[in-house]
Amino acid sequence: MKLIILFAGSLVFVVSASAYIFVKIKLKPKQSSEIEDVYWEFEESNPELAQYNKWSRITFAGVVVGMIMLFLSVVF
């Protein structure tokens, strides 16, 4: 059981960390004044920025879950 959690945790961690790096490099919207001019007064954000924030949070949560699984496999 310990090995299964270790392998699953390491797989989740590596995949999520790779996806997090991909999101930070490729999905980050370009900084332009158009985003600030158009979307500053609305509650909703720019669709590109919203997608970037969503995937950034999802992949970071995956990294955290992978680290917790690795920690639990070492402790127990």
C-alpha positions in Angstrom: 0.0 0.0 0.0 2.8 2.3 0.8 4.4 1.8 -2.6 1.2 2.5 -4.4 0.7 5.8 -2.6 4.4 6.7 -3.3 4.1 5.9 -7.0 0.7 7.6 -7.3 1.9 10.7 -5.4 5.1 11.0 -7.4 3.1 10.6 -10.7 0.6 13.3 -9.6 3.3 15.6 -8.5 5.4 15.3 -11.7 2.4 15.7 -14.0 1.0 18.6 -12.1 4.3 20.4 -11.8 4.9 20.0 -15.5 1.4 21.3 -16.3 1.9 24.2 -13.9 5.1 25.2 -15.6 3.3 24.9 -19.0 0.4 27.1 -17.8 2.8 29.7 -16.5 4.7 29.9 -19.7 2.2 29.3 -22.5 -1.2 30.3 -21.2 -0.2 33.6 -19.5 -2.0 36.4 -21.4 0.1 39.1 -22.9 0.2 42.3 -20.9 -1.6 45.0 -22.9 -3.4 48.2 -22.0 -6.5 46.8 -23.8 -7.1 44.3 -21.0 -6.9 47.1 -18.3 -9.0 49.6 -20.4 -11.8 47.2 -21.2 -12.2 45.0 -18.2 -11.4 47.3 -15.3 -15.0 48.3 -14.6 -16.6 44.9 -15.0 -16.9 42.2 -12.4 -16.0 39.5 -14.9 -12.4 39.4 -16.0 -10.8 38.9 -19.3 -11.6 35.4 -20.6 -7.9 34.7 -21.3 -7.0 35.8 -17.8 -9.8 33.9 -16.2 -8.7 30.7 -18.0 -5.1 31.3 -17.0 -6.1 31.8 -13.3 -8.4 28.7 -13.4 -5.7 26.4 -14.8 -3.0 27.9 -12.6 -5.1 27.1 -9.5 -6.0 23.6 -10.7 -2.4 22.6 -11.5 -1.1 24.1 -8.2 -3.7 22.1 -6.3 -2.5 19.0 -8.1 1.1 19.8 -7.0 -0.1 20.2 -3.4 -2.1 16.9 -3.5 1.0 15.1 -4.9 3.2 16.5 -2.2 0.7 15.4 0.5 0.6 11.9 -1.0 4.3 11.7 -1.0 4.5 12.9 2.6 1.9 10.4 3.8 3.7 7.5 2.0 6.9 8.4 3.9 5.3 8.9 7.3 2.9 5.9 7.4 
